[in-house]
Amino acid sequence: MNRFLYALLAIIMISSATFAQDKNFAKHTVAKGETITQIATKYNVTPYDIYKLNPDSQNGIKESDILLIPTSVIKTASASKPKSADNRTHVAKPKETLYSIARDYNVSIQDLKSLNAEAFASGLKIGQTIKIPNISGDAPTTTKENPKETVVEKPTSPVVSQSNKENNVFHIVEPKETKFGIAKKYGMTVQQLEEKNPQIVSNLPVGYKLIINGVASKPEPTKPVEKPITEKPIAEKPKPVTTEIVGDEIVTTETIHTLTKNGYANYEVKQGETMYSLGQYFNISPEELIKLNPTLSDGVKTGMILKVPGKGTIKTDVGGTPKYADSSKPIVKNAIKKQLVLLLPFNAAKIQSDTLKTMEVRLKKDAFLNMTLDFYSGALMAIDSAKTLGLNVDVRIFDSEESKMSSNIENVIKKNNVETADAVIGPFYQQYVEKAAELLNEKNVPVISPLSKEIGKSFPNLFQSMPPSDFGKTAMFNFMMSKKGNIIVVSDPKKVYNKDFITKNYPSAKFVTLLDNGALDVDNLKSQFIKDAINYVVLDSERTGLILGTTNILLNEMSNFQIQLVIIEPNDTLDFEEISMKRLTILKMLYPSLTRENNTVAATDFEKNYKEINKVFPSQFAIRGFDVTFDTLLRITQEKSFMASAAELKSEQIESKFEYTKKGADGYVNKGIYIMEYQDDLSVKQVN
């Protein structure tokens, strides 16, 4: 009898618990086209709250799915919502978009737009202050440790705390995080992170509260790590080096060296090395190098013995010559002065009659003018760097007065004796670049097209510095072929051009069959995998359903095969929340890029100096202006001509690679493409 009583009581208790649990969540049936963010906004919860109760939803949701919504969070959010919450602000960083900011702060695009109409109208600019609305699902909550401090939760972001009064920003270290990964998330260098947090120089404890901005309100105790590190710390982003210590000597057989700065070593300059390549080689700026070696102000000379960071004598193997020998050595100050001409579309005649007010309006609305001014600001930084290095060059800048319909190129070239220049950068529009090349062809003056990807008429003196779109696809397939990979293509029926390109140039690639309704033929995809090679799956589609279906299969099959995801051109669909970043990092997604992530001292110094001068971070066009101009300045100040240098030498600048190759019978085109790979810490790594 007692046993039955206990059983009955147990059933009642379980039923009561279940009933109580049901009160803690509501059920939501997904409607057609709904997203997690829309559903979270509807119920005044965060996407993170939904993901906690519905883990599978991180892989995407579809119509008629049933989701559990935490009602306790809804009540708490409603109760704690301030009657009039002040809007927060966010300073736009490089490569951020209004969509990514809205996603990071868990607010809708509409809410963000209502507070930042100007940014939506004229476009987001780096350094611009964006107002962030406080909605009920995103309202800050006070922490127990510090009543002045609030914690803002983001669904896929690290734990970040902010102080309202002091504007302090902190980061709580999570398992498997690295200093490099954390620094990258907040747009700072590892050195800056360590300066703000000296306790992490030799160790990065899990759970430690890092200072990102401001000062600590009180000392934070360091939590113990599972495996304390007692050895000398290693670099956060190891370079591909093979280093051997023989007595007091460091013998390195690869291009990039990471050396400690607690001592100095002697280094003999090799043929083809330059100030820039040496700066990258030893991870110091050209200015620091000149300070250590004043004779460098007269130029880099083969055989010079330099004082560099390190210990003992540094020797480089025969194979250790820089892979990208940056334009050989600059000429000395006494050499013949070289001349560079920039033809930039300021269109000054249109703005001469502007008042300050109309000029301000023009700067907000005229994207082409802003692009020109950004490129010009980067070019000025390059010219200043050339002066610092002692390059003997004269730079002249003219208004090309160009638009889509007309330009004044012919008059500018004829009236200003441009045919005497050693190189010309510009104009911007392809048709006017070609016209300039035609006018200057007789004098064999190199004309560099700085921004256009078009391939039009060919001239022997025309250099396309922007690789055309097909070059990225070619570089990606050549990389996969070099790894002897099994190339499988999931191609959207709309991508006819890409399918023809692949079929014509890479006939060994296998195409996956799609069903009549456009869905993936799962069995056909699985049948294409092989065991004895890496399986590169090229996903050439912007359809969310096809992307999710394909990546789901790849994730499931990773335990059976070597699999890596690949895209061959930019894909905006991958930026939406339905495609989680986690699956792309697990699949180590590869993609071709015109630019790279550069965290060297030279790149950091450029960004710092640019911001100091211009009060904003450099945009992509400012960096482009620096890269094209500095590369050209280095090439024209060599003993060889620009054309000879371009034909023989590759170079790398802040973001871009310059590897010119002949374009048919006439002219040159840049084939400098980076192959980038997603990493576990959300960073990207160059792999070619």
Helices and strands as residue ranges (DSSP letters): H 2-23, E 25-29, H 36-42, H 47-53, G 55-59, E 66-70, H 71-80, E 88-91, H 98-104, H 109-115, H 117-122, E 129-132, G 136-138, E 141-142, E 149-152, E 160-163, E 169-172, H 179-185, H 190-196, G 198-200, E 209-213, E 243-246, E 249-252, E 264-268, H 275-282, H 286-292, G 294-298, E 305-309, E 312-316, G 318-320, E 338-344, H 348-351, H 356-365, H 367-388, E 393-399, H 409-415, G 418-420, E 423-425, H 430-440, E 447-449, E 462-464, H 469-482, E 486-491, H 496-505, E 510-511, H 522-528, E 535-540, H 544-557, E 563-566, G 572-575, H 581-586, E 590-593, H 601-614, H 620-636, H 642-648, E 651-652, E 657-658, E 660-662, E 668-670, E 674-678, E 684-686
